[in-house]
Amino acid sequence: MDFVDQKKIIREEFLLKREKLKESFASENKNKLISNLDKLLNNTRYISIAGYYPVGSEIDCLEILENFQKKGIHTALPFVKEDKCIEFREWRKQDILIEGVFNIPSPKKRSIVIPDLIIIPLISFDKMGFRLGFGSGIYDRSLPNFPKSKKIGLAFSGQINKRGLPVSKFDYKLDAVVTEKDIFVF
């Protein structure tokens, strides 16, 4: 079985798993995840933090971004450009969003942010820090453009692939993954 087929099978398996995990994800678990994120950040002062607009069974990070806004931190969401790379645009809850690539809402206003921290969605991750997304490669192409930004995945604890993920030279490693149970630093 080739590399692409391996990823496709793992993606399908973990998408189903993530949907079930989201159904049983109580507010208590969300509070634990937020607490673990706070522990990881350890009162580090960030000027700007980017997240994502949640799709399907992804963990909703908009509330997390709103909490950062209350602390005076600039927040941003991704906008996928024509070259299929991300630019992060400033976002506040009241801002107008437009339909972006894959029908994912993105900020309309083009106020570009170079985030200190990027919170990233994932379908699965492994103990080496690699993530599996939807397979378009947008994050893997874009993250090298933000070398100084800390990259953190948000996941349910059941999304870890203990067997490891098939990895290519194009796959970008995360700095950490935060779940409701654990903090993985790579």
PALUMGU-871345 format. One record per residue: residue number from 1; x, y, z of N, C-alpha, C, O in turn. Coordinates in steps of 0.05 Angstrom, whole numbers, plus 5000, padded with zeros to 4 digits. Example, Ala and Ser with C-alpha at 12.3 -4.5 7.8 and 13.67 -1.06 7.14 Angstrom:
<sites>
+------+------+------+------+------+------+------+------+------+------+------+------+------+
: resi :  n.X :  n.Y :  n.Z : ca.X : ca.Y : ca.Z :  c.X :  c.Y :  c.Z :  o.X :  o.Y :  o.Z :
+------+------+------+------+------+------+------+------+------+------+------+------+------+
:    1 : 5264 : 4886 : 5156 : 5246 : 4910 : 5156 : 5264 : 4934 : 5156 : 5285 : 4934 : 5169 :
:    2 : 5257 : 4955 : 5142 : 5273 : 4979 : 5143 : 5258 : 5001 : 5157 : 5268 : 5023 : 5161 :
+------+------+------+------+------+------+------+------+------+------+------+------+------+
</sites>
This chain:
<sites>
+------+------+------+------+------+------+------+------+------+------+------+------+------+
: resi :  n.X :  n.Y :  n.Z : ca.X : ca.Y : ca.Z :  c.X :  c.Y :  c.Z :  o.X :  o.Y :  o.Z :
+------+------+------+------+------+------+------+------+------+------+------+------+------+
:    1 : 5017 : 4976 : 5000 : 5000 : 5000 : 5000 : 5018 : 5025 : 5000 : 5037 : 5027 : 5015 :
:    2 : 5011 : 5044 : 4983 : 5028 : 5068 : 4981 : 5022 : 5088 : 5003 : 5002 : 5086 : 5017 :
:    3 : 5038 : 5108 : 5005 : 5037 : 5129 : 5025 : 5010 : 5143 : 5025 : 4998 : 5147 : 5047 :
:    4 : 5000 : 5151 : 5002 : 4975 : 5166 : 5000 : 4952 : 5148 : 5010 : 4934 : 5158 : 5024 :
:    5 : 4952 : 5122 : 5002 : 4931 : 5104 : 5011 : 4932 : 5100 : 5041 : 4911 : 5098 : 5054 :
:    6 : 4956 : 5098 : 5052 : 4958 : 5095 : 5081 : 4946 : 5119 : 5096 : 4930 : 5115 : 5115 :
:    7 : 4952 : 5143 : 5087 : 4941 : 5167 : 5099 : 4911 : 5168 : 5096 : 4897 : 5176 : 5115 :
:    8 : 4901 : 5160 : 5073 : 4872 : 5160 : 5068 : 4858 : 5142 : 5088 : 4837 : 5149 : 5099 :
:    9 : 4868 : 5118 : 5092 : 4856 : 5099 : 5110 : 4856 : 5110 : 5139 : 4836 : 5108 : 5153 :
:   10 : 4879 : 5120 : 5147 : 4882 : 5131 : 5174 : 4863 : 5155 : 5177 : 4850 : 5158 : 5198 :
:   11 : 4861 : 5172 : 5157 : 4844 : 5196 : 5158 : 4815 : 5187 : 5162 : 4801 : 5199 : 5179 :
:   12 : 4806 : 5168 : 5146 : 4778 : 5158 : 5149 : 4773 : 5147 : 5177 : 4752 : 5153 : 5189 :
:   13 : 4791 : 5131 : 5187 : 4788 : 5118 : 5213 : 4786 : 5140 : 5235 : 4769 : 5138 : 5253 :
:   14 : 4805 : 5159 : 5234 : 4805 : 5179 : 5255 : 4784 : 5201 : 5253 : 4777 : 5214 : 5272 :
:   15 : 4774 : 5205 : 5228 : 4751 : 5224 : 5226 : 4727 : 5212 : 5240 : 4713 : 5227 : 5254 :
:   16 : 4722 : 5187 : 5236 : 4699 : 5173 : 5250 : 4703 : 5174 : 5280 : 4685 : 5179 : 5295 :
:   17 : 4728 : 5168 : 5288 : 4734 : 5169 : 5317 : 4730 : 5197 : 5328 : 4719 : 5200 : 5350 :
:   18 : 4739 : 5217 : 5314 : 4737 : 5245 : 5324 : 4707 : 5253 : 5326 : 4700 : 5267 : 5345 :
:   19 : 4691 : 5244 : 5308 : 4662 : 5251 : 5309 : 4650 : 5239 : 5335 : 4635 : 5253 : 5349 :
:   20 : 4657 : 5214 : 5341 : 4647 : 5202 : 5366 : 4658 : 5216 : 5391 : 4644 : 5219 : 5411 :
:   21 : 4684 : 5223 : 5390 : 4696 : 5237 : 5412 : 4683 : 5264 : 5417 : 4679 : 5272 : 5440 :
:   22 : 4676 : 5278 : 5396 : 4663 : 5304 : 5399 : 4636 : 5301 : 5412 : 4628 : 5318 : 5429 :
:   23 : 4621 : 5280 : 5404 : 4594 : 5276 : 5415 : 4595 : 5273 : 5446 : 4577 : 5282 : 5460 :
:   24 : 4616 : 5261 : 5456 : 4618 : 5255 : 5485 : 4636 : 5276 : 5499 : 4642 : 5272 : 5523 :
:   25 : 4643 : 5297 : 5486 : 4662 : 5317 : 5497 : 4645 : 5336 : 5514 : 4633 : 5355 : 5503 :
:   26 : 4645 : 5332 : 5540 : 4630 : 5349 : 5559 : 4644 : 5376 : 5563 : 4668 : 5379 : 5558 :
:   27 : 4629 : 5395 : 5574 : 4641 : 5421 : 5580 : 4664 : 5418 : 5600 : 4682 : 5434 : 5600 :
:   28 : 4662 : 5398 : 5618 : 4683 : 5393 : 5637 : 4710 : 5387 : 5622 : 4731 : 5396 : 5630 :
:   29 : 4707 : 5370 : 5601 : 4731 : 5364 : 5585 : 4742 : 5388 : 5570 : 4766 : 5391 : 5568 :
:   30 : 4724 : 5405 : 5561 : 4733 : 5430 : 5547 : 4748 : 5447 : 5567 : 4769 : 5459 : 5560 :
:   31 : 4738 : 5449 : 5591 : 4752 : 5465 : 5612 : 4780 : 5453 : 5618 : 4799 : 5468 : 5623 :
:   32 : 4782 : 5426 : 5618 : 4808 : 5413 : 5623 : 4827 : 5419 : 5600 : 4851 : 5424 : 5604 :
:   33 : 4817 : 5419 : 5575 : 4833 : 5425 : 5552 : 4844 : 5454 : 5554 : 4867 : 5459 : 5549 :
:   34 : 4826 : 5472 : 5560 : 4834 : 5501 : 5563 : 4854 : 5504 : 5585 : 4874 : 5519 : 5583 :
:   35 : 4850 : 5489 : 5607 : 4869 : 5490 : 5629 : 4897 : 5480 : 5621 : 4917 : 5491 : 5628 :
:   36 : 4897 : 5458 : 5605 : 4922 : 5447 : 5595 : 4936 : 5466 : 5576 : 4961 : 5468 : 5576 :
:   37 : 4920 : 5480 : 5560 : 4932 : 5500 : 5542 : 4945 : 5522 : 5558 : 4967 : 5531 : 5552 :
:   38 : 4931 : 5531 : 5579 : 4942 : 5552 : 5597 : 4968 : 5543 : 5610 : 4987 : 5558 : 5612 :
:   39 : 4968 : 5517 : 5619 : 4993 : 5506 : 5631 : 5016 : 5507 : 5611 : 5038 : 5514 : 5618 :
:   40 : 5010 : 5498 : 5586 : 5031 : 5498 : 5566 : 5042 : 5526 : 5561 : 5066 : 5530 : 5558 :
:   41 : 5024 : 5545 : 5559 : 5032 : 5572 : 5553 : 5046 : 5585 : 5577 : 5062 : 5604 : 5573 :
:   42 : 5040 : 5576 : 5601 : 5054 : 5583 : 5625 : 5058 : 5613 : 5628 : 5080 : 5622 : 5634 :
:   43 : 5037 : 5628 : 5625 : 5037 : 5657 : 5628 : 5057 : 5671 : 5609 : 5065 : 5694 : 5614 :
:   44 : 5064 : 5658 : 5587 : 5081 : 5671 : 5567 : 5064 : 5693 : 5554 : 5040 : 5689 : 5549 :
:   45 : 5076 : 5716 : 5550 : 5061 : 5739 : 5539 : 5062 : 5738 : 5509 : 5083 : 5743 : 5496 :
:   46 : 5040 : 5732 : 5497 : 5038 : 5732 : 5468 : 5023 : 5758 : 5459 : 5004 : 5766 : 5472 :
:   47 : 5033 : 5769 : 5437 : 5020 : 5793 : 5426 : 4997 : 5785 : 5408 : 4977 : 5799 : 5407 :
:   48 : 5002 : 5764 : 5392 : 4981 : 5755 : 5373 : 4980 : 5725 : 5372 : 5000 : 5711 : 5373 :
:   49 : 4955 : 5715 : 5370 : 4950 : 5686 : 5369 : 4930 : 5681 : 5347 : 4909 : 5693 : 5345 :
:   50 : 4937 : 5661 : 5330 : 4919 : 5653 : 5308 : 4907 : 5626 : 5316 : 4919 : 5609 : 5328 :
:   51 : 4882 : 5623 : 5307 : 4868 : 5598 : 5311 : 4856 : 5589 : 5285 : 4868 : 5594 : 5264 :
:   52 : 4833 : 5577 : 5286 : 4819 : 5568 : 5262 : 4789 : 5569 : 5267 : 4780 : 5568 : 5289 :
:   53 : 4774 : 5570 : 5245 : 4745 : 5568 : 5246 : 4738 : 5538 : 5246 : 4745 : 5525 : 5226 :
:   54 : 4725 : 5527 : 5266 : 4721 : 5498 : 5268 : 4702 : 5488 : 5247 : 4682 : 5500 : 5241 :
:   55 : 4709 : 5465 : 5236 : 4693 : 5452 : 5215 : 4686 : 5424 : 5225 : 4704 : 5409 : 5235 :
:   56 : 4661 : 5416 : 5222 : 4653 : 5389 : 5229 : 4659 : 5383 : 5259 : 4650 : 5397 : 5276 :
:   57 : 4675 : 5362 : 5263 : 4680 : 5353 : 5291 : 4706 : 5364 : 5302 : 4715 : 5354 : 5323 :
:   58 : 4717 : 5385 : 5290 : 4741 : 5397 : 5301 : 4735 : 5410 : 5328 : 4712 : 5420 : 5332 :
:   59 : 4754 : 5411 : 5345 : 4750 : 5426 : 5371 : 4746 : 5455 : 5365 : 4761 : 5467 : 5349 :
:   60 : 4726 : 5467 : 5377 : 4720 : 5495 : 5373 : 4740 : 5512 : 5388 : 4740 : 5512 : 5413 :
:   61 : 4757 : 5527 : 5374 : 4776 : 5544 : 5387 : 4768 : 5573 : 5388 : 4783 : 5590 : 5397 :
:   62 : 4745 : 5580 : 5377 : 4736 : 5608 : 5377 : 4733 : 5619 : 5405 : 4740 : 5642 : 5410 :
:   63 : 4722 : 5603 : 5423 : 4719 : 5612 : 5451 : 4747 : 5617 : 5463 : 4750 : 5636 : 5479 :
:   64 : 4766 : 5600 : 5457 : 4793 : 5604 : 5466 : 4804 : 5630 : 5456 : 4817 : 5645 : 5471 :
:   65 : 4800 : 5636 : 5430 : 4810 : 5661 : 5419 : 4796 : 5685 : 5432 : 4809 : 5705 : 5437 :
:   66 : 4770 : 5682 : 5437 : 4756 : 5704 : 5451 : 4767 : 5710 : 5479 : 4769 : 5733 : 5487 :
:   67 : 4775 : 5688 : 5493 : 4788 : 5692 : 5519 : 4814 : 5707 : 5516 : 4820 : 5724 : 5533 :
:   68 : 4829 : 5701 : 5495 : 4854 : 5716 : 5491 : 4848 : 5745 : 5484 : 4863 : 5763 : 5493 :
:   69 : 4827 : 5750 : 5469 : 4819 : 5778 : 5463 : 4814 : 5794 : 5488 : 4822 : 5817 : 5490 :
:   70 : 4801 : 5781 : 5507 : 4794 : 5795 : 5533 : 4820 : 5802 : 5548 : 4819 : 5821 : 5565 :
:   71 : 4842 : 5788 : 5542 : 4867 : 5794 : 5555 : 4883 : 5815 : 5539 : 4906 : 5820 : 5546 :
:   72 : 4871 : 5825 : 5518 : 4885 : 5846 : 5502 : 4903 : 5834 : 5480 : 4919 : 5849 : 5468 :
:   73 : 4900 : 5808 : 5474 : 4917 : 5795 : 5454 : 4903 : 5797 : 5427 : 4879 : 5791 : 5426 :
:   74 : 4917 : 5804 : 5406 : 4906 : 5804 : 5379 : 4902 : 5775 : 5370 : 4919 : 5758 : 5375 :
:   75 : 4879 : 5770 : 5358 : 4873 : 5743 : 5348 : 4869 : 5744 : 5318 : 4861 : 5764 : 5306 :
:   76 : 4873 : 5721 : 5306 : 4871 : 5719 : 5277 : 4860 : 5692 : 5269 : 4862 : 5672 : 5283 :
:   77 : 4849 : 5691 : 5245 : 4839 : 5666 : 5232 : 4853 : 5664 : 5205 : 4861 : 5684 : 5193 :
:   78 : 4855 : 5639 : 5195 : 4868 : 5636 : 5169 : 4851 : 5644 : 5145 : 4826 : 5641 : 5145 :
:   79 : 4864 : 5655 : 5125 : 4852 : 5661 : 5099 : 4870 : 5647 : 5079 : 4894 : 5652 : 5078 :
:   80 : 4859 : 5629 : 5063 : 4874 : 5614 : 5043 : 4875 : 5631 : 5017 : 4855 : 5636 : 5005 :
:   81 : 4899 : 5637 : 5009 : 4904 : 5654 : 4985 : 4903 : 5636 : 4960 : 4901 : 5611 : 4962 :
:   82 : 4904 : 5649 : 4937 : 4903 : 5634 : 4912 : 4925 : 5614 : 4909 : 4922 : 5593 : 4896 :
:   83 : 4949 : 5619 : 4921 : 4971 : 5601 : 4919 : 4968 : 5577 : 4939 : 4987 : 5561 : 4942 :
:   84 : 4945 : 5575 : 4952 : 4939 : 5554 : 4971 : 4956 : 5555 : 4996 : 4961 : 5535 : 5009 :
:   85 : 4966 : 5579 : 5003 : 4980 : 5584 : 5028 : 4963 : 5602 : 5045 : 4946 : 5617 : 5036 :
:   86 : 4967 : 5600 : 5071 : 4952 : 5615 : 5090 : 4965 : 5642 : 5096 : 4989 : 5645 : 5099 :
:   87 : 4948 : 5663 : 5098 : 4955 : 5687 : 5112 : 4936 : 5690 : 5135 : 4912 : 5683 : 5132 :
:   88 : 4946 : 5699 : 5157 : 4928 : 5702 : 5181 : 4918 : 5731 : 5181 : 4934 : 5750 : 5180 :
:   89 : 4892 : 5733 : 5183 : 4879 : 5759 : 5184 : 4867 : 5764 : 5212 : 4855 : 5746 : 5224 :
:   90 : 4870 : 5788 : 5221 : 4860 : 5795 : 5247 : 4830 : 5789 : 5249 : 4815 : 5793 : 5230 :
:   91 : 4822 : 5778 : 5272 : 4794 : 5770 : 5276 : 4785 : 5777 : 5304 : 4799 : 5772 : 5324 :
:   92 : 4761 : 5789 : 5305 : 4747 : 5793 : 5330 : 4719 : 5782 : 5326 : 4709 : 5780 : 5303 :
:   93 : 4705 : 5774 : 5347 : 4680 : 5761 : 5346 : 4660 : 5775 : 5328 : 4644 : 5763 : 5313 :
:   94 : 4660 : 5802 : 5329 : 4640 : 5817 : 5314 : 4647 : 5821 : 5284 : 4631 : 5833 : 5269 :
:   95 : 4671 : 5813 : 5276 : 4680 : 5818 : 5249 : 4664 : 5802 : 5228 : 4654 : 5780 : 5234 :
:   96 : 4662 : 5813 : 5204 : 4648 : 5800 : 5182 : 4667 : 5779 : 5171 : 4690 : 5783 : 5166 :
:   97 : 4655 : 5755 : 5167 : 4670 : 5733 : 5154 : 4659 : 5728 : 5126 : 4635 : 5732 : 5121 :
:   98 : 4676 : 5719 : 5109 : 4668 : 5712 : 5082 : 4673 : 5682 : 5078 : 4688 : 5670 : 5092 :
:   99 : 4660 : 5671 : 5058 : 4664 : 5643 : 5052 : 4691 : 5639 : 5038 : 4696 : 5651 : 5017 :
:  100 : 4708 : 5624 : 5051 : 4734 : 5619 : 5040 : 4737 : 5592 : 5026 : 4717 : 5580 : 5019 :
:  101 : 4762 : 5583 : 5023 : 4767 : 5557 : 5011 : 4753 : 5535 : 5027 : 4752 : 5536 : 5051 :
:  102 : 4742 : 5516 : 5013 : 4727 : 5494 : 5025 : 4703 : 5503 : 5041 : 4693 : 5490 : 5059 :
:  103 : 4693 : 5527 : 5034 : 4670 : 5540 : 5047 : 4674 : 5546 : 5077 : 4655 : 5547 : 5092 :
:  104 : 4699 : 5549 : 5085 : 4706 : 5555 : 5113 : 4706 : 5586 : 5116 : 4720 : 5600 : 5101 :
:  105 : 4691 : 5596 : 5135 : 4690 : 5625 : 5140 : 4718 : 5636 : 5146 : 4733 : 5624 : 5162 :
:  106 : 4724 : 5659 : 5134 : 4750 : 5672 : 5138 : 4745 : 5702 : 5141 : 4725 : 5712 : 5131 :
:  107 : 4762 : 5717 : 5155 : 4759 : 5745 : 5158 : 4759 : 5760 : 5131 : 4775 : 5754 : 5113 :
:  108 : 4740 : 5778 : 5128 : 4738 : 5794 : 5103 : 4760 : 5815 : 5103 : 4773 : 5820 : 5082 :
:  109 : 4763 : 5829 : 5125 : 4782 : 5850 : 5128 : 4811 : 5840 : 5125 : 4818 : 5821 : 5138 :
:  110 : 4826 : 5852 : 5107 : 4854 : 5843 : 5102 : 4874 : 5857 : 5120 : 4890 : 5874 : 5111 :
:  111 : 4872 : 5851 : 5146 : 4891 : 5862 : 5165 : 4908 : 5838 : 5174 : 4901 : 5822 : 5191 :
:  112 : 4932 : 5836 : 5161 : 4949 : 5813 : 5164 : 4964 : 5813 : 5191 : 4974 : 5834 : 5200 :
:  113 : 4965 : 5789 : 5203 : 4978 : 5785 : 5229 : 4999 : 5764 : 5225 : 4994 : 5743 : 5213 :
:  114 : 5022 : 5768 : 5237 : 5043 : 5747 : 5239 : 5041 : 5737 : 5268 : 5052 : 5750 : 5286 :
:  115 : 5027 : 5715 : 5272 : 5022 : 5707 : 5300 : 5047 : 5696 : 5314 : 5064 : 5684 : 5303 :
:  116 : 5047 : 5701 : 5341 : 5067 : 5689 : 5358 : 5061 : 5660 : 5363 : 5079 : 5644 : 5367 :
:  117 : 5036 : 5653 : 5362 : 5026 : 5626 : 5368 : 5004 : 5619 : 5347 : 4987 : 5636 : 5342 :
:  118 : 5006 : 5595 : 5336 : 4985 : 5586 : 5318 : 4973 : 5561 : 5329 : 4986 : 5541 : 5334 :
:  119 : 4946 : 5561 : 5333 : 4931 : 5538 : 5342 : 4920 : 5524 : 5317 : 4907 : 5537 : 5300 :
:  120 : 4925 : 5498 : 5315 : 4920 : 5484 : 5290 : 4901 : 5460 : 5294 : 4904 : 5445 : 5314 :
:  121 : 4882 : 5457 : 5276 : 4864 : 5433 : 5278 : 4878 : 5409 : 5267 : 4898 : 5411 : 5252 :
:  122 : 4868 : 5385 : 5274 : 4880 : 5361 : 5264 : 4860 : 5338 : 5265 : 4840 : 5339 : 5281 :
:  123 : 4865 : 5318 : 5249 : 4848 : 5293 : 5250 : 4861 : 5273 : 5268 : 4848 : 5259 : 5283 :
:  124 : 4888 : 5271 : 5266 : 4903 : 5253 : 5283 : 4931 : 5265 : 5287 : 4940 : 5282 : 5272 :
:  125 : 4946 : 5255 : 5307 : 4973 : 5263 : 5311 : 4988 : 5239 : 5323 : 4976 : 5220 : 5333 :
:  126 : 5015 : 5241 : 5322 : 5031 : 5219 : 5334 : 5050 : 5230 : 5355 : 5052 : 5254 : 5359 :
:  127 : 5064 : 5212 : 5368 : 5082 : 5220 : 5390 : 5107 : 5234 : 5380 : 5123 : 5243 : 5397 :
:  128 : 5111 : 5236 : 5354 : 5134 : 5251 : 5343 : 5127 : 5280 : 5337 : 5144 : 5296 : 5331 :
:  129 : 5101 : 5287 : 5338 : 5092 : 5314 : 5333 : 5081 : 5319 : 5305 : 5077 : 5342 : 5298 :
:  130 : 5077 : 5298 : 5290 : 5066 : 5301 : 5264 : 5035 : 5300 : 5265 : 5024 : 5285 : 5282 :
:  131 : 5022 : 5315 : 5248 : 4993 : 5315 : 5248 : 4983 : 5305 : 5221 : 4997 : 5306 : 5201 :
:  132 : 4958 : 5296 : 5222 : 4944 : 5289 : 5197 : 4920 : 5307 : 5195 : 4903 : 5308 : 5213 :
:  133 : 4919 : 5321 : 5173 : 4896 : 5339 : 5167 : 4878 : 5327 : 5146 : 4878 : 5302 : 5142 :
:  134 : 4864 : 5344 : 5131 : 4846 : 5334 : 5111 : 4860 : 5326 : 5085 : 4848 : 5315 : 5067 :
:  135 : 4886 : 5332 : 5083 : 4901 : 5322 : 5060 : 4906 : 5342 : 5038 : 4917 : 5335 : 5017 :
:  136 : 4898 : 5367 : 5042 : 4902 : 5387 : 5021 : 4930 : 5399 : 5023 : 4940 : 5411 : 5003 :
:  137 : 4944 : 5395 : 5045 : 4971 : 5405 : 5048 : 4974 : 5435 : 5054 : 4996 : 5446 : 5055 :
:  138 : 4951 : 5448 : 5059 : 4952 : 5477 : 5063 : 4969 : 5485 : 5088 : 4985 : 5503 : 5086 :
:  139 : 4964 : 5471 : 5110 : 4980 : 5478 : 5134 : 5010 : 5470 : 5130 : 5028 : 5486 : 5137 :
:  140 : 5015 : 5447 : 5118 : 5043 : 5439 : 5114 : 5057 : 5458 : 5095 : 5081 : 5462 : 5099 :
:  141 : 5044 : 5469 : 5076 : 5056 : 5489 : 5058 : 5060 : 5516 : 5072 : 5079 : 5530 : 5067 :
:  142 : 5041 : 5522 : 5089 : 5041 : 5549 : 5101 : 5058 : 5552 : 5126 : 5070 : 5573 : 5130 :
:  143 : 5059 : 5532 : 5143 : 5073 : 5535 : 5169 : 5102 : 5543 : 5167 : 5112 : 5557 : 5184 :
:  144 : 5117 : 5533 : 5146 : 5145 : 5542 : 5144 : 5148 : 5572 : 5140 : 5169 : 5584 : 5144 :
:  145 : 5126 : 5586 : 5131 : 5127 : 5615 : 5128 : 5125 : 5630 : 5154 : 5127 : 5654 : 5155 :
:  146 : 5122 : 5615 : 5176 : 5119 : 5627 : 5203 : 5140 : 5614 : 5221 : 5132 : 5602 : 5241 :
:  147 : 5166 : 5618 : 5215 : 5186 : 5603 : 5231 : 5188 : 5611 : 5260 : 5197 : 5594 : 5276 :
:  148 : 5180 : 5635 : 5267 : 5182 : 5643 : 5295 : 5157 : 5637 : 5311 : 5157 : 5640 : 5336 :
:  149 : 5135 : 5629 : 5298 : 5110 : 5624 : 5311 : 5111 : 5596 : 5324 : 5120 : 5577 : 5312 :
:  150 : 5100 : 5594 : 5348 : 5097 : 5568 : 5361 : 5072 : 5555 : 5350 : 5052 : 5568 : 5347 :
:  151 : 5074 : 5529 : 5343 : 5052 : 5515 : 5330 : 5041 : 5493 : 5348 : 5055 : 5475 : 5356 :
:  152 : 5016 : 5496 : 5356 : 5003 : 5478 : 5375 : 4978 : 5467 : 5363 : 4960 : 5481 : 5354 :
:  153 : 4976 : 5440 : 5364 : 4951 : 5427 : 5355 : 4932 : 5424 : 5378 : 4940 : 5420 : 5401 :
:  154 : 4906 : 5425 : 5372 : 4885 : 5419 : 5392 : 4872 : 5393 : 5384 : 4865 : 5389 : 5361 :
:  155 : 4869 : 5375 : 5403 : 4858 : 5349 : 5397 : 4843 : 5337 : 5421 : 4848 : 5345 : 5444 :
:  156 : 4826 : 5318 : 5415 : 4814 : 5301 : 5435 : 4836 : 5280 : 5442 : 4851 : 5273 : 5424 :
:  157 : 4837 : 5270 : 5466 : 4858 : 5251 : 5474 : 4857 : 5226 : 5456 : 4878 : 5214 : 5452 :
:  158 : 4834 : 5219 : 5447 : 4831 : 5194 : 5430 : 4841 : 5198 : 5402 : 4840 : 5179 : 5386 :
:  159 : 4851 : 5221 : 5394 : 4861 : 5226 : 5367 : 4890 : 5218 : 5363 : 4900 : 5219 : 5341 :
:  160 : 4904 : 5210 : 5384 : 4932 : 5202 : 5381 : 4933 : 5175 : 5367 : 4919 : 5156 : 5373 :
:  161 : 4951 : 5174 : 5347 : 4956 : 5150 : 5332 : 4981 : 5137 : 5344 : 5004 : 5146 : 5338 :
:  162 : 4978 : 5118 : 5361 : 5000 : 5106 : 5375 : 5019 : 5090 : 5357 : 5042 : 5085 : 5364 :
:  163 : 5009 : 5083 : 5333 : 5026 : 5068 : 5314 : 5045 : 5088 : 5299 : 5064 : 5079 : 5286 :
:  164 : 5039 : 5113 : 5301 : 5054 : 5133 : 5285 : 5041 : 5138 : 5258 : 5025 : 5121 : 5249 :
:  165 : 5046 : 5161 : 5247 : 5035 : 5168 : 5221 : 5056 : 5165 : 5199 : 5079 : 5170 : 5204 :
:  166 : 5047 : 5158 : 5175 : 5065 : 5159 : 5153 : 5073 : 5188 : 5147 : 5056 : 5205 : 5146 :
:  167 : 5099 : 5193 : 5144 : 5108 : 5221 : 5142 : 5125 : 5224 : 5116 : 5140 : 5206 : 5109 :
:  168 : 5121 : 5247 : 5103 : 5138 : 5253 : 5080 : 5154 : 5278 : 5086 : 5151 : 5290 : 5107 :
:  169 : 5172 : 5286 : 5068 : 5188 : 5309 : 5072 : 5171 : 5335 : 5073 : 5181 : 5356 : 5081 :
:  170 : 5147 : 5333 : 5064 : 5129 : 5357 : 5063 : 5113 : 5360 : 5089 : 5101 : 5382 : 5093 :
:  171 : 5112 : 5340 : 5106 : 5097 : 5342 : 5130 : 5111 : 5359 : 5151 : 5135 : 5356 : 5155 :
:  172 : 5096 : 5377 : 5164 : 5108 : 5396 : 5182 : 5102 : 5388 : 5211 : 5079 : 5382 : 5218 :
:  173 : 5122 : 5387 : 5227 : 5120 : 5378 : 5255 : 5110 : 5401 : 5272 : 5117 : 5424 : 5269 :
:  174 : 5093 : 5395 : 5291 : 5082 : 5414 : 5311 : 5102 : 5417 : 5334 : 5119 : 5399 : 5339 :
:  175 : 5099 : 5438 : 5349 : 5115 : 5442 : 5373 : 5102 : 5428 : 5397 : 5115 : 5420 : 5416 :
:  176 : 5075 : 5425 : 5396 : 5060 : 5413 : 5418 : 5032 : 5406 : 5409 : 5022 : 5417 : 5389 :
:  177 : 5019 : 5388 : 5423 : 4991 : 5382 : 5420 : 4979 : 5382 : 5448 : 4990 : 5371 : 5467 :
:  178 : 4956 : 5395 : 5451 : 4942 : 5396 : 5476 : 4915 : 5381 : 5474 : 4900 : 5386 : 5455 :
:  179 : 4910 : 5364 : 5493 : 4884 : 5350 : 5495 : 4873 : 5355 : 5523 : 4885 : 5369 : 5539 :
:  180 : 4849 : 5344 : 5528 : 4837 : 5347 : 5554 : 4852 : 5331 : 5575 : 4848 : 5337 : 5599 :
:  181 : 4868 : 5312 : 5567 : 4882 : 5295 : 5586 : 4912 : 5301 : 5588 : 4923 : 5298 : 5610 :
:  182 : 4924 : 5309 : 5566 : 4953 : 5310 : 5565 : 4963 : 5335 : 5550 : 4948 : 5348 : 5535 :
:  183 : 4988 : 5341 : 5554 : 5003 : 5361 : 5539 : 5027 : 5346 : 5527 : 5043 : 5336 : 5542 :
:  184 : 5028 : 5345 : 5501 : 5051 : 5333 : 5487 : 5069 : 5355 : 5476 : 5060 : 5371 : 5460 :
:  185 : 5094 : 5355 : 5484 : 5113 : 5374 : 5474 : 5134 : 5359 : 5458 : 5144 : 5339 : 5466 :
:  186 : 5139 : 5369 : 5434 : 5157 : 5355 : 5415 : 5183 : 5370 : 5411 : 5200 : 5361 : 5396 :
+------+------+------+------+------+------+------+------+------+------+------+------+------+
</sites>
